[in-house]
Amino acid sequence: MDYFVLIIAAIFVNNIVLAQYLGNCPFIGTSKDSGVAMGMGLAVVFVATLAAAITWCVQKYLLAPNDLNYLQTITFILVIASLVQFVEMFLKKAVPPLYRSLGIFLPLITTNCAVLGIAIICQREEFSLVETIIFSIASGVGFMLALVILAGIRERLDLARVPVSLKGTPLALILAGLMSLAFFAFKGMAS
Amino acid sequence: MSRLWKEFSKGLWKDLPPFKLVLGLCPVLAVTKTADNGFGMGLAVIFVLALSNMLVSMLRKLIPAKVRIACFIVVAASLVVCVELLMQTYAYPLYLQLGIFVPLIVVNCIILGRAEAFASKNPVHLAVADGLGMGVGFTLSLTFLGSIRELFGYGTWFGMQVMGDWFQPFTFMIEAPGAFVCLGLILAGMNTLTNWQRKNKGLEAITGPVHDCKSCGMCATKPGM
């Protein structure tokens, strides 16, 4: 039951983009087309989960016993950067179809603050390994949900007549604000 | 000297990081609940950006092209660790306020974007000027957005009471939706201004700033993006 609450909280109540302000650059940048949005979302779920699990082990078995907590940031980003490289090479060799659909998003993910953010949140909340994995999958799904919804809305807006100054990024941000307002309705369901 | 000023001043208006280049949106939205939070975040970014530009520019002949992004990330991450330690010592309340967004300066696209687009191709003094200019522009933008949100959300500015007793705080502004809508309207305002200027010069209207992730420099790591 606790895990269920954790999942609902991570997807809806504390949505990683719309309530925690993480991963906004890819959220605005890759939401013009819902196919692209889906690919980006899947890549984030995949990498964020792997990254959070690995950084959890690094923190627990390498940094904490040696009293190196102040190196957390630099270690985590290096782990994520090498992980992304490794995943890319692995997918290219082992699962070419998946690589063709996710490959182009992988280099972008190193600087996606959602991935590093999820890893750091898991540390600050002192989650166990199972909680970390569940939380990062759910947060990734939350990111994907927000991204796919925004892409759907923006695709429909292509045909609408919008004032020229609002076209593109400004309108996307205002839409994101309205979506965030809608997600506010989930507040209080779980914390 | 004029070149130095040119590189510094472009960050203040022409290439203003969050509003014109639309880079590094997460801290822009997250830490601008109040003007002083925005200002403090801006100072941390100035520190990291100017020094990372300096180091990258000094090391530009030593860094092999293939692993340059990894090297830039290591430089930025070391500086961010310095900032974290400095803030824990001298500005602990601010450190707690900014929370997770201090370590996240590492993945702020401005740092990597400037390293890739400018510092790795230019001599040290120009790189530092560019970093300082971009950092100051970023700080001013964050303070501006923070001022608007604090003014309407709390009725204060830098913690001082500005609005009278009649004022009903507009809670929307300090929550996430307010941040998105406010930034969207500012970008729209910038576009209107640009288009008005272009119209006066007899040019066609544009719809920029177009944010398509290409400006952050990461895509340069992969051919065909």
Interface residues (C-beta under 8 A of the other chain):
Chain A: L18 A19 Q20 Y21 L22 G23 N24 C25 P26 I28 G29 T30 K32 Y70 L71 Q72 T73 I74 F76 I77 L78 A81 I104 P107 L108 T110 T111 N112 C113 L116 G117 I120 I121 R124 P163 V164 S165 L166 K167 G168 T169 P170 L171 A172 L173 I174 A176 G177 L178 S180 L181 F184
Chain B: V22 L23 G24 L25 C26 L29 A30 I69 A70 I73 V74 A77 S78 V80 V81 E84 L85 I100 P103 L104 V106 V107 N108 C109 L112 F172 E175 A176 P177 G178 A179 F180 V181 C182 L183 G184 L185 L187 A188 G189 N191 T192 N195 A205 T207 G208 P209 V210 H211 D212 C213 C216 M218 C219 T221 K222 G224 M225
